[in-house]
Each structure stands twice: as structure tokens, then as C-alpha cells.
């Protein structure tokens, strides 16, 4: 089974322009993601997919592999799809690795890939048990619900449980990393947006609305994501505190 890890990296983020090139303790965010992903032994190739020459030049400068893609893509998945269409090499599994998680653990990527040992798995993602009620009530933290076969039944931003009930039930935070079989990725990038997807601003809802199942693996890893400059300051403070 040949597997490629693709790291979508846009320059013009509305909240944090140039985010992939942001310095995090002496190394750019995109280089940190690339190097962490490259440690996953199940990945045969790692490539950055970007729409910007500055990011492309930087990735090449540290010896990484990069491909320039269209500026018109609305999602990282669409960007991954373009890479797969252009590559001459064949890969059975494509992993969409978030470009704003500089300390992603390679074991997390391994956990996702191993889900495809089941032949009927077409799309997979990860989830982590929520231990803190404040995480559960944060609508920026997406909750994922799944059945007894770990097939996703819904993704939600809102919360319904009161704290005393939350403490007696298991709830799970969605970890935004995806993997696809090649033929499925080629199909889903052509799906039309759905009403619920637009309401939640979650692209995976589109796939479910079009009757594609998503397998949910349970992980202990919850990588730190960077949404704004303040997040980098928090990471630096945390690093200094722990060292």
C-alpha cells in the first residue's frame, strides 16, 4: 500500500496572512509540519501543496518537495486532489495533513493510515475523547459522533449536554486530519456543496450528505493548531516553561 502525505499551505489566510512561513522558535511552521510528517514511516512521499511562490521557494530551501496549485481551491482537500491528478506516481492512500499543526505527532498519521487495513474503509479521520467541559462548550472545537462501528454519524459545533451530564458520558473532539483512497478523493472533489455543510462550514459534512462513510479512529494525540499570531506566542511561552 503506497501512501502520500499532502500538506496544503495557503499564503493568504484571512486571519493570519503568511501563516505557513511564520517563525516558531527558529523554524517556519511549514518546515515543522513537513519534518514531523516525514517521520511517519508509512508515508512513501510527503509534499507541500501551495498557491504561492514564496512558500514554494521556502520549502525547496530546506529540501522539501512542493507543488504549485491553483489559487481557486476552496479547501485543502481540493488542493490535495489537484496534486494527485498531476502526479505521475500512483498512491493508494492520500493523507491530507493540516499545515497549521507544527507539532503533529507522526504516530497520529500512522494511526490514521492503519485504519485502511480494512478494505471497505474509503475515508478516515481521527477523534480524541474530550476531558474538559470548556473544550466541549467551545463551538470552534468540532464534536464528532459515531456509531458502534466507528462510522461518523454527525459533526457538530454546538453542544447540548449540561456539565453534570457531560461528566457521565463520552464525547469526542474531531481531529482535523483526513485520509482517502485515491478513487474516492477523485470523486469527492467534484461534489457540490450542501446546505448543512454551508451552515456548519465543515467540508466533511458534504461527503456524508452525498452518502460517503467516514471511519473514525480514536487517538490520544491532540496536536496544537495555529490560527493566529497569539497562538505562536502561547506555544513559545509553553516551551520555555517546560524547558
C-alpha positions as CSV (number, residue, x, y, z in Angstrom):
1,X,0.0,0.0,0.0
2,X,1.6,3.2,-1.2
3,X,0.7,6.3,0.8
4,X,1.4,10.0,0.2
5,X,1.0,12.8,2.8
6,X,0.0,16.2,1.3
7,X,0.3,19.4,3.3
8,X,-2.0,22.1,1.8
9,X,-0.5,25.6,2.5
10,X,-2.2,28.8,1.5
11,X,-0.5,32.2,1.9
12,X,-3.5,34.5,2.1
13,X,-5.2,33.3,5.3
14,X,-7.8,35.9,6.3
15,X,-6.8,35.8,10.0
16,X,-3.1,35.2,9.6
17,X,-1.6,36.1,6.2
18,X,1.7,34.2,5.5
19,X,1.0,31.7,8.3
20,X,2.9,28.8,6.8
21,X,6.1,31.0,6.9
22,X,5.6,32.1,10.5
23,X,8.6,31.6,12.7
24,X,8.1,29.2,15.6
25,X,11.2,29.1,17.8
26,X,13.6,29.4,14.9
27,X,11.9,27.3,12.3
28,X,9.0,28.0,10.0
29,X,5.6,26.4,10.7
30,X,5.5,24.7,7.3
31,X,9.0,23.2,7.8
32,X,8.0,21.9,11.3
33,X,4.9,20.2,9.8
34,X,6.9,18.8,6.9
35,X,9.6,17.3,9.1
36,X,7.1,15.8,11.6
37,X,5.1,14.2,8.8
38,X,8.3,12.9,7.2
39,X,9.0,10.9,10.4
40,X,5.9,8.7,9.7
41,X,7.4,5.5,8.3
42,X,4.2,4.6,6.5
43,X,4.4,7.6,4.2
44,X,6.2,6.9,0.9
45,X,6.2,10.6,0.0
46,X,5.4,14.0,1.6
47,X,4.6,17.0,-0.5
48,X,3.5,20.6,0.2
49,X,0.7,21.9,-2.0
50,X,0.7,25.6,-2.2
51,X,-0.6,28.5,-4.2
52,X,2.3,30.8,-3.5
53,X,5.8,31.1,-4.9
54,X,7.2,32.4,-1.6
55,X,6.1,29.2,0.2
56,X,7.3,27.1,-2.7
57,X,10.8,28.8,-2.6
58,X,11.0,28.3,1.2
59,X,10.1,24.6,1.0
60,X,12.7,24.0,-1.6
61,X,15.2,25.9,0.5
62,X,15.0,23.3,3.3
63,X,15.0,20.4,0.9
64,X,11.3,19.7,0.9
65,X,9.1,18.6,-2.0
66,X,6.5,21.1,-3.2
67,X,3.9,21.6,-6.0
68,X,2.3,24.9,-7.0
69,X,-1.5,24.5,-7.2
70,X,-4.4,26.8,-8.2
71,X,-5.4,29.8,-6.1
72,X,-9.1,29.0,-6.7
73,X,-9.3,26.0,-4.4
74,X,-11.8,26.4,-1.5
75,X,-10.5,23.6,0.7
76,X,-7.3,21.7,1.4
77,X,-9.0,18.6,0.1
78,X,-9.5,20.2,-3.3
79,X,-5.8,21.2,-3.3
80,X,-4.8,17.6,-2.5
81,X,-7.0,16.4,-5.4
82,X,-5.1,18.6,-7.8
83,X,-1.7,17.2,-6.6
84,X,-2.9,13.6,-7.1
85,X,-4.2,14.4,-10.6
86,X,-0.8,15.9,-11.6
87,X,1.5,13.3,-10.1
88,X,2.7,10.5,-12.4
89,X,3.2,8.2,-9.4
90,X,0.3,6.1,-8.1
91,X,-0.7,6.2,-4.4
92,X,-3.4,4.0,-2.8
93,X,-4.0,6.3,0.1
94,X,-3.8,10.1,0.3
95,X,-3.4,11.8,3.7
96,X,-4.5,15.4,4.0
97,X,-2.2,16.8,6.7
98,X,-3.0,20.2,8.3
99,X,-0.4,22.8,7.6
100,X,-1.0,24.7,10.8
101,X,-0.1,21.9,13.3
102,X,3.6,22.4,13.7
103,X,4.0,19.6,16.4
104,X,1.8,16.9,14.8
105,X,3.0,13.5,16.1
106,X,3.9,11.1,13.3
107,X,2.3,8.3,15.3
108,X,-1.0,10.1,14.8
109,X,-0.6,9.8,11.0
110,X,0.3,6.2,11.4
111,X,-2.9,5.6,13.4
112,X,-4.9,7.1,10.6
113,X,-3.3,5.1,7.8
114,X,-3.6,1.8,9.6
115,X,-7.4,2.2,9.6
116,X,-7.2,1.3,5.8
117,X,-6.2,-2.2,6.7
118,X,-9.9,-2.8,6.5
119,X,-10.6,-2.9,2.8
120,X,-14.1,-1.3,3.0
121,X,-12.7,1.9,4.5
122,X,-12.8,4.7,1.9
123,X,-12.4,7.9,4.0
124,X,-11.0,8.1,7.6
125,X,-10.3,10.7,10.2
126,X,-9.5,10.8,13.9
127,X,-11.1,11.9,17.2
128,X,-10.0,12.3,20.8
129,X,-12.1,11.9,23.9
130,X,-13.0,15.3,25.4
131,X,-11.9,15.5,29.1
132,X,-12.6,19.2,29.7
133,X,-16.1,20.7,29.7
134,X,-14.7,24.0,28.4
135,X,-13.5,22.2,25.3
136,X,-16.9,20.6,24.8
137,X,-18.7,24.0,25.0
138,X,-16.2,25.7,22.6
139,X,-18.1,25.9,19.3
140,X,-14.7,26.3,17.5
141,X,-14.0,22.7,18.6
142,X,-15.9,20.4,16.4
143,X,-17.5,17.4,18.0
144,X,-17.8,14.1,16.1
145,X,-20.4,11.4,16.8
146,X,-20.2,7.9,15.5
147,X,-21.9,4.5,15.7
148,X,-20.8,1.2,17.2
149,X,-18.7,0.6,14.0
150,X,-16.9,3.9,14.5
151,X,-18.6,5.3,11.4
152,X,-19.3,9.0,11.7
153,X,-23.0,9.9,12.1
154,X,-22.5,13.7,12.5
155,X,-20.2,16.6,13.1
156,X,-21.4,19.4,15.3
157,X,-20.2,22.7,16.6
158,X,-23.0,23.3,19.1
159,X,-23.2,21.4,22.4
160,X,-26.3,20.1,24.2
161,X,-25.1,18.5,27.4
162,X,-25.0,20.2,30.8
163,X,-21.8,19.8,32.8
164,X,-23.2,17.1,35.1
165,X,-24.3,15.0,32.2
166,X,-21.1,15.6,30.3
167,X,-19.2,14.1,33.2
168,X,-21.1,10.9,32.8
169,X,-20.9,10.5,29.0
170,X,-18.1,10.1,26.5
171,X,-17.8,12.9,23.9
172,X,-15.2,13.3,21.2
173,X,-13.4,16.2,19.6
174,X,-12.7,15.9,15.9
175,X,-9.1,15.9,15.0
176,X,-8.9,17.5,11.5
177,X,-6.8,15.1,9.6
178,X,-8.2,13.0,6.7
179,X,-7.2,10.1,4.5
180,X,-8.8,8.9,1.4
181,X,-8.5,6.0,-1.1
182,X,-7.3,7.5,-4.4
183,X,-10.5,6.8,-6.4
184,X,-12.7,8.3,-3.6
185,X,-10.7,11.5,-3.4
186,X,-11.1,11.9,-7.2
187,X,-14.8,11.7,-6.8
188,X,-15.4,13.9,-3.7
189,X,-13.5,16.9,-5.0
190,X,-16.3,17.2,-7.7
191,X,-19.2,17.0,-5.2
192,X,-21.5,20.0,-5.0
193,X,-21.7,21.9,-1.6
194,X,-24.7,21.1,0.6
195,X,-26.9,23.2,2.8
196,X,-25.7,21.6,6.0
197,X,-22.1,22.0,5.0
198,X,-22.6,25.7,4.5
199,X,-24.3,26.1,7.8
200,X,-21.5,24.4,9.8
201,X,-18.7,25.4,7.5
202,X,-17.4,21.8,7.6
203,X,-16.4,20.2,4.3
204,X,-16.7,16.6,5.6
205,X,-20.4,17.1,6.0
206,X,-20.6,17.4,2.2
207,X,-19.2,13.9,1.8
208,X,-21.6,12.5,4.3
209,X,-24.5,14.3,2.7
210,X,-23.5,12.5,-0.5
211,X,-23.6,9.1,1.2
212,X,-19.8,8.6,1.7
213,X,-19.0,6.9,5.1
214,X,-16.2,8.3,7.3
215,X,-14.4,5.9,9.6
216,X,-13.4,7.5,12.9
217,X,-10.2,6.3,14.6
218,X,-9.7,7.1,18.3
219,X,-6.4,8.8,19.2
220,X,-4.7,10.1,22.3
221,X,-3.0,12.8,20.3
222,X,-4.4,16.4,20.1
223,X,-1.9,18.5,18.2
224,X,-1.6,22.2,18.8
225,X,-3.0,24.2,15.9
226,X,-2.1,27.8,15.0
227,X,-5.0,30.1,13.9
228,X,-3.5,33.4,14.8
229,X,-0.2,35.1,15.9
230,X,-1.2,34.8,19.6
231,X,-1.2,31.0,19.3
232,X,2.5,31.1,18.4
233,X,3.2,33.2,21.4
234,X,1.4,30.7,23.6
235,X,3.5,27.9,22.1
236,X,6.7,29.7,22.8
237,X,5.7,30.5,26.4
238,X,4.7,26.9,26.9
239,X,8.0,25.7,25.5
240,X,10.1,28.0,27.8
241,X,8.0,26.9,30.8
242,X,8.7,23.2,30.1
243,X,12.4,23.5,29.4
